[in-house]
Amino acid sequence: MNDRFAERAAEWNFNPRIIKMFRAFVDQFRKEIPLTTDMNLLDVGGGTGLIAFDLADSVKSITIVDSSPAMVKTAREHLVEENISNVTIIESDILHADLGDQKFDRIYGHMSFHHIENIDGAFDRFAKLLVPGGMLIIGDLMSEDGSFHGEETVPHNGFDPVKLSAKLMIRGFSKMQTLPLESMDRPETGSSFERFFLVAVK
Ligand SMILES: C[S@@+](CC[C@H](N)C(=O)[O-])C[C@H]1O[C@@H](n2cnc3c(N)ncnc32)[C@H](O)[C@@H]1O
């Protein structure tokens, strides 16, 4: 499989644009989403682990599932360096990851959902993986014209959160709430990409 993150994984955590987006998501997550030290979280497309490593001391466990060998390698190196014991990393597509019979209190993904081809399949899976009252949290791009990824094509050029909410509703989610998430600005081209923070309760 072609690893589209192979070239970027080693530098990911040092890219100011990435850090700015990650920080905006984590700050909003901590503000909006209740967390307790008995909770188990699933990080969908957790990449190098920026978010999981930040949240780890507030919860019981976090499982990162990510399909990029390069991103997972970087995440594993930091896990050892930072001596974090309650984060597990699984290299796999989220649709096929072996999670045993584990259930999660929170499932979240930051800038990963637009890379997942089968969003319906992923939502089916999350509906089964969440405990009753558990929350799904998505931080991602609003629908855009494809210029966010330049020459690269991805399965989704952002999303309309209203359409995502409708998909979640038919799978038994409720209390969908969409908030703005700090946009991603590219001053060099004068472009700005709107982002959203969607929360749904199972
Ligand atoms: C833009 S990166 C975001 C990484 C991280 N969430 C962050 O905010 O720094 C998207 C990540 O999603 C992962 N990904 C894409 N499709 C996936 C899938 N189907 N299953 C699991 N991970 C996936 C990629 O490998 C990549 O690490």
The ligand as a Gaussian input file, in Angstrom:
#p B3LYP/6-31G(d) Opt

LIG

0 1
 C       -3.889000      14.493000       8.342000
 S       -3.341000      13.136000       9.294000
 C       -3.902000      13.612000      10.904000
 C       -3.112000      12.945000      11.995000
 C       -3.516000      13.342000      13.412000
 N       -4.905000      13.057000      13.677000
 C       -3.192000      14.793000      13.683000
 O       -4.131000      15.585000      13.855000
 O       -2.002000      15.143000      13.764000
 C       -4.505000      11.856000       8.851000
 C       -4.152000      10.512000       9.472000
 O       -5.241000       9.605000       9.214000
 C       -4.694000       8.338000       8.910000
 N       -5.677000       7.562000       8.160000
 C       -6.171000       7.843000       6.919000
 N       -7.069000       6.928000       6.539000
 C       -7.152000       6.030000       7.571000
 C       -7.914000       4.842000       7.770000
 N       -8.771000       4.403000       6.850000
 N       -7.747000       4.157000       8.926000
 C       -6.870000       4.614000       9.863000
 N       -6.125000       5.723000       9.716000
 C       -6.264000       6.431000       8.595000
 C       -3.433000       8.663000       8.138000
 O       -2.530000       7.591000       8.095000
 C       -2.901000       9.868000       8.886000
 O       -2.008000       9.527000       9.899000

